[in-house]
């Protein structure tokens, strides 16, 4: 089974974002800023925490589902030895 990297990243981002929201108790004033153009982005502190959550979630999924990254950046379940 092949998992498209885009789909994998979307799932990891979603879970990491939910963990971030829970971590800051859904207090978006602590996690988000808006620039002059109206673009919303994470604060520096929240971005660091999101990156930590992202790495954690990615590691959990890869190790528990026994995934390996392909040369084209997609993922597949490792063959049993």
Beta strands, then each sheet from edge to edge (+ up, - down):
strand 1: 2-3
strand 2: 32-34
strand 3: 40-42
strand 4: 67-69
strand 5: 75-77
sheet 1: 1+ 5- 4+
sheet 2: 2+ 3-
end
